[in-house]
Amino acid sequence: MISVALTIAGSDSGGGAGIQADLKTFAALGVHGTCAITAITAQNTFSVTAVQEVDPDVVEKQIDAVVQDMGVDAAKTGMLSSSRIIEAVSRAVRRYGFPLVVDPVMIAKSGAPLLREDAVEALIKGIIPLAKVVTPNIPEAERLSGIKITSLEDMRRAAKIIVEELGAEAAVVKGGHAEGEESVDVLYYSGSFKELRTRRIKSKNTHGTGCSFSAAITAELAKGEGIEIAVKKAKEFIYIAIEYGLSIGRGNGPVNPMAYLQLDAEKFRVLENLKEAIKILEENGAFVSNLVPECQMNLVMGLPRHYLRGVEDVAGVPGRIVKIGTKVKASSCPEFGASWHMARALIKASEYDPRIRAAVNIKYSEEVMRAIEKLGIETSYYNRSEEPEEIRRKEGASIPWGIEQAVKRAGKLTEAIIDLGGIGKEPMVKIFGLNAVDVAKRVVEIGRGL
């Protein structure tokens, strides 16, 4: 059995908000998503150019169709647009009694109104009292509560009014429109307040934040979680969705609800690919051992460029890959954050070619260079004697600087970049590729060429 969640909302043709964001969120959180479309919007990241309401009777029949066949474990509302649609939705919710999350959508991220002025009162009287949770942002909370919000205390007052005077079971006043280093949401439920805090993410890719947050609460309620846990999990979910928001379009790009799934999936794929690549190197130790430098070898692979933030997003071998006679052996299983030098080289290389996901360091010698040349591998180099003093003094800056110099010399990122070394620094060659298995196979080819 899988829980069923229903979104009663408008369609965003740009795919960033509305039912599109809700259904992505439902899928990411493991519930079956259904929908009752209230309006069709012609919308992108910076404007809403047209709105066509769906007939209220059709909206109600969509809800009937879902409930009467699959049942609904929890539902949410988004854009309700007019008092007639609000009345239709209210009738359906009262008829079936499923838990309801109300996202009181009034204005689009672009500033376009999504709720008619005469419908605000209908929302307050017809929908809010049916809500298990209401999730207004600060401007919406001001409109619902009738108070000006300029502080955390004002947010608490507004949340309490929405519950105790308007009739919702719980209210979350979201702090995305506030200032400060932290983003603070205030939950009022069962007579007490809870504050949910995260680091404020500076991003313009926030289109669909409210939709995805309320949809995440709905999904958790559908799975049987209580209100406090559902809101807490939704806060964690939306933080990731904003952190990895998508730079699409010319306005406010959308949040990325699928990041919640994709991060774990991509990490699994990286580790599996590295394990296979390490096996290839170990099985071909007779060839690979001749390429292990004095500082030993490390093979790394990173997350896709969109998810690549730092060395913690690159997996490598703790203790490196070591030479044992004519064999090579990984010191331990690959882990994320296990490499410092090669991870920085990979991150810098991916700036020039986002397809590059893996890298390895091998020994530098004239024989190795002849084998590389025979395979037709393009190379470039950097010379540490040219490194500026300010770069040399800055921790972790030398390798990215070197990659940049090599790219400038060749006019592009080459498959192999030679570090000519320096005082106390062993010269070596860095090989880049699309994934760890490809890089490992390339290393074996070079070894055979020796």
KAMOGI-V452448 format. One line per field, one symbol per residue. ss: DSSP state (A for helix, B for strand, O for the rest). psi: psi as a letter, one per 30 degrees, with the letter a starting at -180 (. if undefined). burial: 1 if it has 24 or more other ideal C-beta (glycine too) atoms within 12 Angstrom, else 0. A space follows every 50 residues. Layout:
# KAMOGI-V452448
ss = ???
psi = ???
burial = ???
This chain:
# KAMOGI-V452448
ss = OOOBBBBBBBBBOOOOOAAAAAAAAAAAOOOBBBBBBBBBBBBOOOOBBB BBBOOAAAAAAAAAAAAAAOOOOBBBBOOOBOAAAAAAAAAAAAAAOOBB BBOOOOBOOOOOBOBOAAAAAAAAAAOAAAOOBBOOOAAAAAAAAOOOOO OAAAAAAAAAAAAAOOOOOBBBBOOOOOOOOBBBBBBBBOOBBBBBBBBO OOOOOOBOAAAAAAAAAAAAAAOOOOAAAAAAAAAAAAAAAAAOOOOOOO OOOBOOOOAAAAAAAAAAAAAAAAAAAAAAAAAOAAAAAAAOOOOOBOBB BBOOAAAOOOAAABBBBOOOBBBBOOBBBBOOOBBBOOOOAAAAAAAAAA AAOOOOOBBBBBBOOAAAAAAAAAOOOOBBBBOAAAOOAAAAAOOOAAAA AAAAAAAAAAOOOOOBBBBOOBOOBOOBBBBBBOOAAAAAAAAAAAAAAO
psi = kkkkkkkjllkjffgfaafeeeeeeeeegglkklljkflkkjkaffljfk kjkkkeeeeeeeeeeeefeflkflllkcjfeleeeeeeeeeeeeefglkk kjjijekleffkkfkleffeeeeeefeeffkekkikaeeeeeeefglkjg leeeeeeeeeeeefefglelkjjkgfflllfkjkkkkkkhglkkkjklkk kjkfigkgeeeeeeeeeeeeeefglleeeeeeeeeeefeeeeehlkiklf bjllliffeeeeeeeeeeeeeeeeeeeeeeeefheeeeeffkleglkkkl klllefgjeaffgkkajkfaklkjcgllkkflkklkgfkeeeeeeeeeef efjffkflllklkkleeeeeeeeefgkklalljfffklefeefkkgfeee eeeeeeeeefglklekkkjfaajgjkklkkkllfleeeeeeeeeeeeef.
burial = 00111111111111111111111111111011111111111011100100 10110100110111011001011111111111111111110110010111 11111111110101110011011101111111111111111111100010 01001111111110010111111111110000111111100011110100 10101111111111111111111010110111111111111111110010 11111111111110011011101111111111011011111110111111 11111111001011111001111000011100011101111111111111 01000111111111000110110010101111010010000000000111 11111110000011111111100000111111111111111111111001
